[in-house]
């Protein structure tokens, strides 16, 4: 969501959640009196307004479907290090995480990458989300990504193209960009990235 706003040069405030229950949890977008929750839903609404989505309904729904698939992929990334529960520490589910990460690296990651390698065209908010996915996967699974990325030249091209967009490049170089860390979805545990 933040990349879409940055790419469009839109003004936004990044504020902590307020004590209202219009959305289940962050992220959510407040635009006037409108409150929209869930990243995919927010991007579905923002995309046409920011010039990052096609105008036709069928094409917008296809794009939304792809964004929802990215949301599924993101859950699988999270579950590679917290397969039992987000409320438990990693160390409390490490054995399960080792098994889950091996399956993610060997089966699920290639499946998602192959899908998006074959299903990308034009430039949209989905491309910005794919950029963020690749960045995060490079942080969380650097060995795996260095081994398999060359099989997906289309995704590498999308990543490079997004990074070179002037407003995205400026954002990436700014203090506004939150670095990857061990408290977010993309976490690097070296033992989860071993063959």
C-alpha beads as a LAMMPS data file, in Angstrom:
LAMMPS data file: protein, C-alpha beads

195 atoms
194 bonds

1 atom types
1 bond types

-500.0 500.0 xlo xhi
-500.0 500.0 ylo yhi
-500.0 500.0 zlo zhi

Masses

1 110.0

Atoms # bond

1 1 1 0.000 0.000 0.000
2 1 1 2.779 2.423 0.946
3 1 1 4.635 1.739 -2.310
4 1 1 1.506 2.577 -4.331
5 1 1 1.087 5.890 -2.491
6 1 1 4.794 6.695 -2.868
7 1 1 4.816 5.772 -6.561
8 1 1 1.876 8.087 -7.215
9 1 1 3.375 10.933 -5.198
10 1 1 0.223 10.938 -3.044
11 1 1 0.135 12.732 0.271
12 1 1 -0.472 10.415 3.190
13 1 1 0.037 10.238 6.913
14 1 1 1.373 7.076 8.452
15 1 1 -0.340 7.118 11.818
16 1 1 -0.628 4.451 14.486
17 1 1 -4.015 2.741 14.703
18 1 1 -6.731 4.619 16.509
19 1 1 -9.130 3.064 18.964
20 1 1 -11.885 2.540 16.445
21 1 1 -13.050 -0.782 15.129
22 1 1 -13.912 0.118 11.575
23 1 1 -11.175 -2.292 10.465
24 1 1 -10.111 -5.475 12.232
25 1 1 -6.416 -4.537 12.294
26 1 1 -3.855 -2.485 10.400
27 1 1 -3.261 -1.826 7.665
28 1 1 -6.256 0.241 6.903
29 1 1 -6.815 3.401 4.949
30 1 1 -8.898 6.360 5.989
31 1 1 -9.965 8.580 3.103
32 1 1 -12.390 11.152 4.415
33 1 1 -15.136 9.181 6.165
34 1 1 -14.301 6.016 4.256
35 1 1 -12.342 3.320 6.116
36 1 1 -10.934 0.441 4.058
37 1 1 -9.171 -2.523 5.631
38 1 1 -6.930 -5.245 4.201
39 1 1 -4.073 -4.471 1.829
40 1 1 -5.669 -6.133 -1.199
41 1 1 -8.926 -4.253 -0.661
42 1 1 -7.109 -0.957 -0.134
43 1 1 -5.127 -1.439 -3.348
44 1 1 -8.286 -2.417 -5.234
45 1 1 -9.745 0.969 -4.226
46 1 1 -6.532 3.002 -4.623
47 1 1 -5.300 1.428 -7.867
48 1 1 -7.628 3.207 -10.319
49 1 1 -7.322 6.487 -8.405
50 1 1 -3.512 6.383 -8.569
51 1 1 -3.233 5.190 -12.163
52 1 1 -1.999 1.769 -11.029
53 1 1 -4.907 -0.334 -12.274
54 1 1 -6.751 -0.811 -15.549
55 1 1 -10.113 0.888 -16.034
56 1 1 -12.084 -2.142 -17.209
57 1 1 -13.872 -4.166 -14.564
58 1 1 -12.696 -7.587 -15.792
59 1 1 -9.051 -6.480 -15.847
60 1 1 -9.356 -4.860 -12.397
61 1 1 -10.865 -8.047 -10.964
62 1 1 -8.036 -10.116 -12.458
63 1 1 -5.542 -7.743 -10.866
64 1 1 -7.375 -8.031 -7.545
65 1 1 -7.235 -11.819 -7.842
66 1 1 -3.466 -11.589 -8.276
67 1 1 -3.187 -9.311 -5.235
68 1 1 -5.203 -11.793 -3.180
69 1 1 -2.796 -14.519 -4.316
70 1 1 0.086 -12.361 -3.090
71 1 1 -1.734 -12.107 0.255
72 1 1 -1.888 -15.919 0.400
73 1 1 1.830 -16.079 -0.455
74 1 1 2.609 -13.617 2.324
75 1 1 0.768 -15.787 4.854
76 1 1 2.907 -18.735 3.773
77 1 1 6.064 -16.658 4.287
78 1 1 4.911 -15.816 7.812
79 1 1 3.971 -19.407 8.519
80 1 1 7.449 -20.576 7.524
81 1 1 8.744 -19.141 10.817
82 1 1 5.536 -19.220 12.897
83 1 1 3.697 -22.346 11.697
84 1 1 1.825 -23.042 14.928
85 1 1 0.792 -19.618 16.253
86 1 1 1.802 -15.984 16.010
87 1 1 1.404 -15.740 19.779
88 1 1 4.245 -18.222 20.387
89 1 1 7.916 -17.318 20.152
90 1 1 9.834 -18.717 17.197
91 1 1 11.938 -20.811 19.589
92 1 1 8.764 -22.506 20.851
93 1 1 7.936 -23.795 17.365
94 1 1 11.370 -24.081 15.816
95 1 1 11.100 -27.796 14.967
96 1 1 7.832 -27.194 13.116
97 1 1 9.274 -24.102 11.438
98 1 1 12.243 -26.068 10.108
99 1 1 9.876 -28.537 8.474
100 1 1 7.482 -25.851 7.208
101 1 1 10.307 -23.710 5.776
102 1 1 11.754 -26.698 3.909
103 1 1 8.366 -27.318 2.257
104 1 1 7.922 -23.607 1.566
105 1 1 11.355 -23.307 -0.084
106 1 1 11.046 -26.513 -2.088
107 1 1 7.387 -26.521 -3.116
108 1 1 5.409 -23.398 -2.380
109 1 1 7.917 -20.662 -3.241
110 1 1 8.621 -22.045 -6.745
111 1 1 4.885 -22.496 -7.341
112 1 1 4.094 -18.861 -6.486
113 1 1 7.063 -17.554 -8.456
114 1 1 6.144 -19.614 -11.519
115 1 1 2.559 -18.352 -11.351
116 1 1 3.619 -14.715 -11.311
117 1 1 6.335 -15.286 -13.890
118 1 1 3.581 -16.354 -16.301
119 1 1 0.911 -13.866 -15.247
120 1 1 2.312 -10.348 -15.313
121 1 1 1.777 -7.605 -17.834
122 1 1 1.644 -3.823 -17.857
123 1 1 2.516 -1.982 -14.640
124 1 1 0.180 -1.931 -11.681
125 1 1 0.031 -2.073 -7.920
126 1 1 0.545 -5.842 -8.215
127 1 1 4.010 -5.156 -9.629
128 1 1 4.803 -3.002 -6.620
129 1 1 3.630 -5.812 -4.343
130 1 1 5.788 -8.295 -6.256
131 1 1 8.746 -5.957 -5.803
132 1 1 8.143 -5.988 -2.042
133 1 1 7.743 -9.778 -2.004
134 1 1 11.054 -10.279 -3.792
135 1 1 12.796 -7.794 -1.483
136 1 1 11.387 -9.560 1.559
137 1 1 12.232 -13.023 0.274
138 1 1 15.794 -11.916 -0.436
139 1 1 16.021 -10.816 3.190
140 1 1 14.362 -13.897 4.696
141 1 1 15.760 -16.557 2.366
142 1 1 18.921 -15.131 0.747
143 1 1 20.489 -18.524 -0.066
144 1 1 17.308 -19.906 -1.589
145 1 1 16.603 -16.771 -3.593
146 1 1 20.141 -16.568 -4.961
147 1 1 19.746 -20.171 -6.117
148 1 1 16.291 -19.965 -7.745
149 1 1 15.801 -16.352 -8.873
150 1 1 17.531 -16.844 -12.200
151 1 1 14.702 -19.215 -13.188
152 1 1 12.289 -16.262 -13.114
153 1 1 13.667 -13.513 -15.379
154 1 1 10.255 -11.842 -15.674
155 1 1 10.024 -11.341 -11.918
156 1 1 13.582 -10.026 -11.821
157 1 1 12.659 -7.556 -14.552
158 1 1 9.576 -6.429 -12.595
159 1 1 11.703 -5.980 -9.474
160 1 1 14.312 -3.935 -11.315
161 1 1 11.697 -1.826 -13.119
162 1 1 9.887 -1.012 -9.863
163 1 1 13.126 -0.114 -8.073
164 1 1 14.079 2.297 -10.858
165 1 1 10.813 4.225 -10.840
166 1 1 11.884 7.685 -9.648
167 1 1 9.523 8.004 -6.679
168 1 1 10.130 4.420 -5.573
169 1 1 13.899 4.895 -5.815
170 1 1 13.613 8.063 -3.724
171 1 1 11.465 6.250 -1.168
172 1 1 13.869 3.313 -0.953
173 1 1 16.721 5.725 -0.238
174 1 1 14.742 7.643 2.391
175 1 1 14.313 7.231 6.136
176 1 1 10.589 6.617 5.506
177 1 1 11.328 3.065 4.398
178 1 1 11.179 0.683 7.314
179 1 1 14.032 -1.814 7.051
180 1 1 13.290 -5.520 7.218
181 1 1 13.609 -6.793 10.766
182 1 1 12.913 -9.737 13.053
183 1 1 9.549 -8.366 14.193
184 1 1 7.781 -8.333 10.842
185 1 1 6.488 -10.898 8.365
186 1 1 9.805 -11.321 6.574
187 1 1 12.307 -12.624 9.129
188 1 1 15.725 -14.092 8.554
189 1 1 16.516 -17.222 10.521
190 1 1 19.596 -18.787 8.840
191 1 1 18.571 -22.314 9.800
192 1 1 15.335 -21.901 7.824
193 1 1 17.289 -21.096 4.656
194 1 1 19.480 -24.180 4.508
195 1 1 19.139 -26.783 1.763

Bonds

1 1 1 2
2 1 2 3
3 1 3 4
4 1 4 5
5 1 5 6
6 1 6 7
7 1 7 8
8 1 8 9
9 1 9 10
10 1 10 11
11 1 11 12
12 1 12 13
13 1 13 14
14 1 14 15
15 1 15 16
16 1 16 17
17 1 17 18
18 1 18 19
19 1 19 20
20 1 20 21
21 1 21 22
22 1 22 23
23 1 23 24
24 1 24 25
25 1 25 26
26 1 26 27
27 1 27 28
28 1 28 29
29 1 29 30
30 1 30 31
31 1 31 32
32 1 32 33
33 1 33 34
34 1 34 35
35 1 35 36
36 1 36 37
37 1 37 38
38 1 38 39
39 1 39 40
40 1 40 41
41 1 41 42
42 1 42 43
43 1 43 44
44 1 44 45
45 1 45 46
46 1 46 47
47 1 47 48
48 1 48 49
49 1 49 50
50 1 50 51
51 1 51 52
52 1 52 53
53 1 53 54
54 1 54 55
55 1 55 56
56 1 56 57
57 1 57 58
58 1 58 59
59 1 59 60
60 1 60 61
61 1 61 62
62 1 62 63
63 1 63 64
64 1 64 65
65 1 65 66
66 1 66 67
67 1 67 68
68 1 68 69
69 1 69 70
70 1 70 71
71 1 71 72
72 1 72 73
73 1 73 74
74 1 74 75
75 1 75 76
76 1 76 77
77 1 77 78
78 1 78 79
79 1 79 80
80 1 80 81
81 1 81 82
82 1 82 83
83 1 83 84
84 1 84 85
85 1 85 86
86 1 86 87
87 1 87 88
88 1 88 89
89 1 89 90
90 1 90 91
91 1 91 92
92 1 92 93
93 1 93 94
94 1 94 95
95 1 95 96
96 1 96 97
97 1 97 98
98 1 98 99
99 1 99 100
100 1 100 101
101 1 101 102
102 1 102 103
103 1 103 104
104 1 104 105
105 1 105 106
106 1 106 107
107 1 107 108
108 1 108 109
109 1 109 110
110 1 110 111
111 1 111 112
112 1 112 113
113 1 113 114
114 1 114 115
115 1 115 116
116 1 116 117
117 1 117 118
118 1 118 119
119 1 119 120
120 1 120 121
121 1 121 122
122 1 122 123
123 1 123 124
124 1 124 125
125 1 125 126
126 1 126 127
127 1 127 128
128 1 128 129
129 1 129 130
130 1 130 131
131 1 131 132
132 1 132 133
133 1 133 134
134 1 134 135
135 1 135 136
136 1 136 137
137 1 137 138
138 1 138 139
139 1 139 140
140 1 140 141
141 1 141 142
142 1 142 143
143 1 143 144
144 1 144 145
145 1 145 146
146 1 146 147
147 1 147 148
148 1 148 149
149 1 149 150
150 1 150 151
151 1 151 152
152 1 152 153
153 1 153 154
154 1 154 155
155 1 155 156
156 1 156 157
157 1 157 158
158 1 158 159
159 1 159 160
160 1 160 161
161 1 161 162
162 1 162 163
163 1 163 164
164 1 164 165
165 1 165 166
166 1 166 167
167 1 167 168
168 1 168 169
169 1 169 170
170 1 170 171
171 1 171 172
172 1 172 173
173 1 173 174
174 1 174 175
175 1 175 176
176 1 176 177
177 1 177 178
178 1 178 179
179 1 179 180
180 1 180 181
181 1 181 182
182 1 182 183
183 1 183 184
184 1 184 185
185 1 185 186
186 1 186 187
187 1 187 188
188 1 188 189
189 1 189 190
190 1 190 191
191 1 191 192
192 1 192 193
193 1 193 194
194 1 194 195
